[in-house]
Structure formats: C-alpha cells, structure tokens
C-alpha cells in the first residue's frame, strides 16, 4: 500500500503553524528582554540574570551595554 500523505500539504500545514506562533514568540522574547534589562538595572548580578533567562551571558552583556547599564566594579557587590 502506498503512502498517501502529501509532503507538500504537510509542509503547508507546518509553515502555517510556524507563522501563527511567530508573533507570539517575538512578543514573549521582547518581554524577556525588558525583564532582563529591569533586573540588571535593579542590581541583579548578570550571572543570576543569565541563569534565569533563555539568553547567553554574552547576549545579557550586550543588552546591558546597549542600555547603558554599567558593569559592576571588580570585587564589589551591588
């Protein structure tokens, strides 16, 4: 018995699902970015922020730089 699934129909369906969720994903990403920035501004350690976010340490540092958040002085605690 031959497989009656149409790969292009499957692709159409998965592409449609992808596009439907793309906006929600981007909105959630922007919310996480805002919360990362708020946490850094409130004095949270970048290490703690990174551990609780979906972002790498390098990206958290970039967000801090892009938003004029000064790095902590060596040996100091906020």
N, CA and C of each residue as an Amber inpcrd file, in Angstrom:
protein
   234
   0.8500000  -1.1690000   0.0000000   0.0000000   0.0000000   0.0000000
   0.9020000   1.2410000   0.0000000   0.6190000   2.1570000  -0.8750000
   1.4360000   3.3620000  -0.9920000   1.0330000   4.3820000   0.0720000
   2.0170000   5.1560000   0.4810000   1.7710000   6.2220000   1.4520000
   0.9970000   7.3330000   0.7530000  -0.1560000   7.7070000   1.2910000
  -0.9990000   8.7060000   0.6370000  -0.7840000  10.1120000   1.1760000
   0.1550000  10.2840000   2.1090000   0.4260000  11.6220000   2.6410000
   1.1070000  12.4590000   1.5740000   0.6950000  13.6890000   1.4940000
   1.3060000  14.6230000   0.5540000   2.3080000  15.4880000   1.3160000
   3.5880000  15.3230000   1.0470000   4.6040000  16.0790000   1.7740000
   4.4310000  17.5990000   1.6460000   3.9590000  18.0540000   0.5050000
   3.7710000  19.4980000   0.3330000   2.6000000  20.0060000   1.1680000
   1.5660000  19.1970000   1.3320000   0.4570000  19.5790000   2.2090000
   0.9240000  19.6280000   3.6550000   1.7580000  18.6610000   4.0410000
   2.3240000  18.6770000   5.3910000   3.1710000  19.9280000   5.5940000
   3.9600000  20.2790000   4.5910000   4.7900000  21.4770000   4.6730000
   3.9240000  22.7240000   4.7770000   2.8550000  22.7920000   3.9950000
   1.9370000  23.9340000   4.0790000   1.3820000  24.0720000   5.4960000
   0.9820000  22.9600000   6.0910000   0.3880000  22.9860000   7.4360000
   1.4200000  23.4090000   8.4770000   2.6240000  22.8540000   8.4050000
   3.6310000  23.2190000   9.4020000   4.0910000  24.6640000   9.2360000
   4.1530000  25.1380000   8.0160000   4.5080000  26.5410000   7.7800000
   3.4330000  27.4640000   8.3340000   2.1860000  27.0900000   8.1630000
   1.0700000  27.8810000   8.6920000   1.1480000  27.9460000  10.2240000
   1.4060000  26.8070000  10.8670000   1.5440000  26.7800000  12.3270000
   2.7290000  27.6420000  12.7740000   3.8260000  27.5590000  12.0500000
   5.0130000  28.3550000  12.3700000   4.6850000  29.8420000  12.3180000
   4.0320000  30.2610000  11.2700000   3.7010000  31.6880000  11.1230000
   2.6900000  32.1500000  12.1580000   1.7850000  31.2690000  12.5570000
   0.7940000  31.6290000  13.5700000   1.4450000  31.8520000  14.9350000
   2.5000000  31.1320000  15.2390000   3.1430000  31.2530000  16.5430000
   4.3150000  32.2250000  16.5510000   4.7640000  32.6500000  15.3840000
   5.9240000  33.5330000  15.2760000   5.7170000  34.8550000  16.0180000
   4.5650000  35.4700000  15.8800000   4.2850000  36.7450000  16.5360000
   4.2800000  36.5820000  18.0520000   3.6440000  35.5320000  18.5400000
   3.6070000  35.2940000  19.9860000   5.0130000  35.0640000  20.5290000
   5.8390000  34.3450000  19.7880000   7.2090000  34.0950000  20.2230000
   7.9960000  35.4020000  20.3020000   7.8640000  36.2470000  19.3050000
   8.5920000  37.5250000  19.3040000   8.1160000  38.4260000  20.4420000
   6.8250000  38.4230000  20.7230000   6.3090000  39.2150000  21.8410000
   6.8730000  38.7080000  23.1630000   6.9340000  37.3960000  23.3280000
   7.4990000  36.8180000  24.5520000   8.9780000  37.1610000  24.6610000
   9.6980000  37.1320000  23.5470000  11.1190000  37.4780000  23.5450000
  11.3260000  38.9250000  23.9830000  10.5100000  39.8340000  23.4720000
  10.6300000  41.2430000  23.8520000  10.3190000  41.4460000  25.3350000
   9.3760000  40.6870000  25.8570000   9.0560000  40.7620000  27.2860000
  10.2370000  40.2810000  28.1200000  10.8630000  39.1800000  27.7070000
  12.0310000  38.6750000  28.4360000  13.1560000  39.6980000  28.3920000
  13.3940000  40.3170000  27.2440000  14.4400000  41.3390000  27.1290000
  14.1640000  42.4800000  28.1000000  12.9260000  42.9530000  28.1460000
  12.5770000  44.0420000  29.0620000  12.8040000  43.6270000  30.5140000
  12.4710000  42.3940000  30.8500000  12.6650000  41.9110000  32.2160000
  14.1490000  41.7400000  32.5520000  14.9520000  41.3220000  31.5870000
  16.4020000  41.2180000  31.7940000  16.9680000  42.6010000  32.0940000
  16.5890000  43.5740000  31.2920000  17.0740000  44.9470000  31.4860000
  16.6280000  45.4780000  32.8460000  15.3830000  45.2460000  33.2010000
  14.8800000  45.7030000  34.5050000  15.6450000  45.0530000  35.6520000
  15.9200000  43.7640000  35.5410000  16.6550000  43.0710000  36.5930000
  18.0720000  43.6220000  36.7190000  18.7260000  43.8540000  35.5980000
  20.0820000  44.4200000  35.6350000  20.0690000  45.8200000  36.2360000
  19.0980000  46.6180000  35.8520000  19.0020000  47.9800000  36.4030000
  18.7210000  47.9630000  37.9020000  18.0400000  46.9370000  38.3570000
  17.7170000  46.8160000  39.7810000  18.8980000  46.2750000  40.5790000
  19.9790000  45.9380000  39.8850000  21.1790000  45.4980000  40.5720000
  21.3980000  43.9990000  40.6080000  20.5800000  43.2480000  39.9040000
  20.7810000  41.7960000  39.8730000  22.1010000  41.4790000  39.1760000
  22.7630000  40.4400000  39.6560000  24.0220000  40.0390000  39.0470000
  23.7700000  39.4480000  37.6680000  24.5770000  39.8110000  36.6780000
  24.4110000  39.2480000  35.3320000  24.4200000  37.7210000  35.3230000
  25.2000000  37.1180000  36.2040000  25.2320000  35.6560000  36.2950000
  23.8570000  35.1130000  36.6710000  23.2020000  35.7640000  37.6330000
  21.8660000  35.3260000  38.0420000  20.8370000  35.5800000  36.9450000
  20.9670000  36.7140000  36.2720000  20.0420000  37.0450000  35.1830000
  20.1800000  36.0140000  34.0670000  21.4140000  35.6980000  33.7080000
  21.6560000  34.7170000  32.6450000  21.0760000  33.3580000  33.0110000
  21.2610000  32.9500000  34.2610000  20.7700000  31.6370000  34.6980000
  19.2540000  31.5340000  34.6150000  18.5620000  32.6540000  34.7530000
  17.0960000  32.6360000  34.7710000  16.4750000  33.0300000  33.4360000
  17.3110000  33.3780000  32.4600000  16.7930000  33.7940000  31.1680000
  17.1600000  32.7700000  30.0970000  16.5650000  32.8750000  28.9250000
  16.9190000  31.9560000  27.8440000  18.1480000  32.4340000  27.0630000
  18.8070000  33.4940000  27.5360000  19.8900000  34.1210000  26.7830000
  21.2600000  33.7220000  27.3110000  22.2450000  33.8250000  26.4430000
  23.6270000  33.5570000  26.8350000  24.1700000  34.7340000  27.6340000
  25.2730000  34.4950000  28.3360000  25.9250000  35.5650000  29.0890000
  26.3650000  36.6880000  28.1580000  26.8540000  36.3310000  26.9850000
  27.2980000  37.3490000  26.0260000  26.1320000  38.2380000  25.6080000
  24.9500000  37.6510000  25.3910000  23.8010000  38.4460000  24.9710000
  23.3010000  39.3280000  26.1200000  23.3380000  38.8180000  27.3400000
  22.9460000  39.6290000  28.5040000  23.8940000  40.8200000  28.6330000
  25.1910000  40.5850000  28.4450000  26.1510000  41.7030000  28.4830000
  25.8590000  42.7060000  27.3740000  25.5210000  42.2260000  26.1910000
  25.1890000  43.1190000  25.0740000  23.9590000  43.9590000  25.4120000
  22.9460000  43.3290000  25.9750000  21.7520000  44.0780000  26.3690000
  22.1140000  45.1540000  27.3860000  22.9710000  44.8040000  28.3280000
  23.4020000  45.7800000  29.3370000  24.1220000  46.9470000  28.6620000
  25.0730000  46.6490000  27.8000000  25.8120000  47.7150000  27.0970000
  24.8750000  48.5860000  26.2770000  23.9840000  47.9470000  25.5200000
  23.0630000  48.6830000  24.6440000  22.1080000  49.5850000  25.4210000
  21.9420000  49.2870000  26.7120000  21.0190000  50.0660000  27.5440000
  21.7380000  50.8690000  28.6130000  23.0350000  51.0990000  28.3770000
  23.8590000  51.9430000  29.2460000  23.8510000  51.4930000  30.7060000
  23.8790000  50.1960000  30.9180000  23.9620000  49.6510000  32.2690000
  25.4340000  49.3410000  32.5040000  26.0040000  50.0290000  33.4630000
  27.4340000  49.8800000  33.7550000  27.7250000  48.5130000  34.3680000
  28.8550000  47.9100000  33.9850000  29.2240000  46.6580000  34.6350000
  29.6190000  46.9110000  36.0860000  29.4360000  45.9110000  36.9120000
  29.8240000  46.0230000  38.3210000  31.3350000  46.1480000  38.4180000
  31.7940000  46.8940000  39.3890000  33.2290000  47.0220000  39.6350000
  33.7620000  45.6860000  40.1410000  34.9980000  45.3740000  39.7880000
  35.6220000  44.1200000  40.2390000  35.6250000  44.0570000  41.7670000
  35.1870000  42.9320000  42.2940000  35.2150000  42.7230000  43.7330000
  34.0990000  43.3880000  44.4970000  33.2290000  44.1220000  43.8320000
  32.1460000  44.7960000  44.5540000  30.8730000  43.9900000  44.4670000
  30.0230000  44.1890000  45.4370000  28.6940000  43.5970000  45.4010000
  27.7000000  44.7370000  45.3380000  26.6850000  44.5370000  44.5720000
  25.7030000  45.6010000  44.4020000  24.7590000  45.6600000  45.5540000
